[in-house]
Amino acid sequence: MNVSDAASSALISLSDVELSLGSGPARVHILKKVSLDVGAGETVALIGPSGSGKSTLLMAMAGLERIDSGRLSVGGIDLAQQDEDGLARYRGASVGIVFQSFHLIPNMTALENVAVPLELQGRRDAFSRAEEELRLVGLGHRLTHYPSALSGGEQQRVAIARALVAEPAVLFADEPTGNLDETTGKQIADLIFETVQRRGTTLVLVTHDNALAARCGRVIRIHSGIIDGAEPVRSAAE
């Protein structure tokens, strides 16, 4: 299952997507008739106030939240029709995810953390590829260090390496600089944009940082679970 095999011009396609979280009286209607297409190689920022639904939208596209109704496909894969095993295969083969809080496994070294996605695929070259990816993010000298021995910026570099080691078609990033100081955050942002540009990876980014959003080719504004505005696509030359 690999999204790069898709014939559709839109790599990610949503039509009238509805999504609620919780149950009973506590159930909250998060996404409301969301329709959106993202092309292969695009960089798209999702912005909006806290609670607007932007992170939930990203999680749905990443296969981490199930929609209630509508259509959501990535590379021709209908996510609503996948069981849990199918969604796990989709996440393992097709997408990389970077979170604000890194989500590294504390009792694994940087090398072991990055190798995990490839080990789950049964790749024999898991550790050699993980080492290569860590060197590409500037951490070739920190392979055997545990997360507790790494700075926040270094932990996020490990998380980026882990997200990209399987060469996914899409990188989803949820506030990737949110836990970092300004200087380190800029370094991480530079790393993300340089990497996706070099590889032709599609990027969907959630952020509160307007300057970071402006680096994307398109900015989608979300309010109360509804897409209420989108800036025009900018050309690479701009």
C-alpha positions in Angstrom: 0.0 0.0 0.0 1.9 3.0 -1.2 0.4 6.4 -2.0 3.0 7.1 -4.7 1.2 4.6 -6.9 -1.9 6.8 -7.1 -3.2 7.9 -10.4 -5.3 10.8 -9.0 -4.0 14.3 -9.5 -4.9 15.1 -5.9 -2.7 13.1 -3.5 -5.0 13.9 -0.6 -8.7 14.4 -1.2 -11.5 15.2 1.3 -15.1 15.7 0.5 -17.8 16.7 3.0 -15.9 15.2 5.9 -17.6 15.2 9.3 -15.9 14.1 12.5 -17.0 14.1 16.1 -15.1 13.1 19.2 -16.3 11.8 22.6 -19.6 10.0 23.3 -23.0 10.8 24.7 -23.5 14.4 26.1 -19.7 14.9 25.9 -19.6 14.3 22.1 -18.2 17.3 20.3 -18.7 18.0 16.5 -15.2 18.9 15.4 -15.1 18.9 11.5 -18.1 20.1 9.5 -18.4 19.4 5.8 -14.7 19.8 5.2 -13.6 19.5 1.5 -10.0 19.9 0.5 -7.6 18.6 -2.1 -3.8 18.6 -1.8 -1.6 17.8 -4.7 1.6 15.7 -4.7 4.6 17.8 -3.7 2.5 20.6 -2.2 3.3 22.3 1.1 0.1 23.2 2.9 -0.3 25.0 6.3 -3.4 24.6 8.4 -4.0 27.5 10.7 -6.7 28.7 13.0 -7.4 29.4 16.7 -7.1 26.7 19.4 -10.0 24.2 19.1 -10.7 25.1 15.5 -10.2 21.5 14.4 -6.9 21.9 12.5 -5.0 19.2 14.5 -8.0 16.8 14.3 -8.1 17.4 10.5 -4.4 16.5 10.3 -4.9 13.4 12.5 -7.7 12.2 10.2 -5.6 12.6 7.1 -2.8 10.7 8.9 -5.1 7.8 9.7 -5.1 8.5 13.4 -8.7 9.6 13.7 -11.7 8.1 11.9 -14.2 10.3 10.2 -18.0 9.9 10.7 -19.0 10.6 7.2 -17.8 12.0 3.9 -14.9 10.8 1.8 -11.2 10.9 2.7 -8.6 9.3 0.5 -4.8 9.5 0.3 -3.2 8.3 -2.9 -6.4 6.6 -3.8 -6.6 4.7 -0.5 -10.1 5.2 1.1 -9.2 5.6 4.8 -12.8 5.1 5.9 -12.8 1.6 4.4 -9.6 0.5 6.2 -9.6 -1.6 9.3 -7.1 -1.0 12.1 -4.5 -3.2 10.4 -5.1 -1.4 7.1 -4.6 2.0 8.7 -1.4 0.8 10.4 0.0 -0.4 7.1 -1.0 2.9 5.5 0.8 4.9 8.2 3.8 2.7 8.0 4.2 2.8 4.3 2.8 6.1 3.1 3.1 8.8 5.7 5.5 10.2 8.3 4.2 12.1 11.3 6.0 14.7 13.5 4.4 15.9 16.7 5.0 18.9 19.0 6.1 16.7 21.9 8.5 14.4 19.9 7.0 11.1 21.1 10.3 9.3 21.1 10.6 5.9 22.9 12.6 6.8 26.1 14.3 3.5 26.5 15.6 3.4 22.9 18.6 5.2 21.5 18.3 7.7 18.7 19.3 5.0 16.2 16.8 2.5 17.6 14.0 5.1 17.6 14.6 5.9 13.9 14.9 2.2 12.9 11.5 1.3 14.4 9.4 2.0 11.3 11.7 0.0 9.1 11.9 -2.9 11.6 8.1 -3.0 11.6 8.3 -3.4 7.8 10.8 -6.3 8.2 13.6 -4.3 6.5 17.0 -5.9 7.0 18.7 -2.5 6.4 16.7 -0.8 9.2 19.7 0.2 11.2 21.9 1.3 8.3 19.1 3.4 6.9 18.4 4.8 10.3 22.0 5.8 10.7 22.0 7.4 7.3 18.8 9.4 8.1 20.3 10.6 11.4 23.4 11.8 9.7 21.2 13.7 7.2 19.6 15.6 10.1 23.0 16.4 11.6 23.0 13.8 14.4 25.5 11.3 13.2 27.4 11.9 16.4 24.4 11.1 18.7 23.4 7.7 17.4 23.7 5.9 20.8 22.2 8.7 22.9 18.8 8.2 24.7 16.2 10.9 24.4 16.8 12.1 27.9 20.4 13.0 26.9 19.3 15.0 23.9 18.2 18.6 23.7 14.7 19.5 22.5 16.0 20.4 19.1 17.9 17.2 18.9 14.9 15.2 19.9 12.8 16.8 17.2 15.6 16.0 14.7 15.4 12.4 15.7 11.6 12.5 15.3 12.0 14.0 11.8 14.5 11.3 10.9 12.1 8.7 12.1 9.2 10.2 10.2 11.2 10.3 6.9 13.3 7.1 7.1 10.7 5.0 5.2 10.6 7.7 2.5 6.9 8.5 2.8 5.0 10.4 0.2 3.4 12.7 2.8 4.9 14.3 6.0 2.3 15.5 8.5 3.7 17.9 11.1 1.6 19.1 14.1 3.2 22.2 15.7 6.7 20.8 15.0 8.4 23.9 16.5 5.9 24.5 19.3 8.1 23.2 22.1 11.3 24.9 20.9 12.9 28.2 21.4 12.9 30.7 18.5 16.4 29.9 17.2 16.0 26.1 17.5 12.5 26.3 16.0 13.9 28.1 13.0 16.5 25.5 12.5 13.9 22.7 12.7 11.7 24.6 10.2 14.6 25.0 7.8 15.4 21.3 8.1 11.8 20.3 7.4 11.3 22.6 4.3 14.8 21.8 2.9 14.1 18.1 3.2 10.6 18.0 1.7 11.8 20.2 -1.2 14.8 17.9 -1.9 12.7 14.8 -1.8 9.5 16.1 -3.3 7.5 15.1 -0.2 4.1 16.5 0.3 3.9 18.5 3.6 0.8 19.2 5.6 1.7 21.4 8.6 -0.4 22.6 11.5 0.9 25.7 13.2 0.0 28.8 15.2 3.1 30.6 13.8 2.1 32.8 10.8 5.7 33.2 9.7 6.1 29.4 9.5 2.8 29.0 7.7 3.9 31.6 5.2 6.7 29.4 4.1 4.1 26.9 2.7 2.8 27.1 -0.8 -0.8 27.4 0.5 -2.3 28.4 3.8 -5.7 27.0 4.8 -7.6 28.8 7.5 -10.0 26.8 9.7 -12.5 28.2 12.1 -15.0 26.1 14.2 -14.3 23.0 12.1 -15.0 24.7 8.8 -12.5 25.8 6.2 -13.2 29.5 6.0 -10.4 30.7 3.8 -7.4 29.7 1.7 -4.6 31.8 0.3 -3.8 31.2 -3.4 -1.1 28.7 -4.2 2.3 30.4 -4.6 4.7 29.2 -7.2 8.1 28.0 -6.2 9.7 31.1 -7.8 7.8 33.3 -5.3 
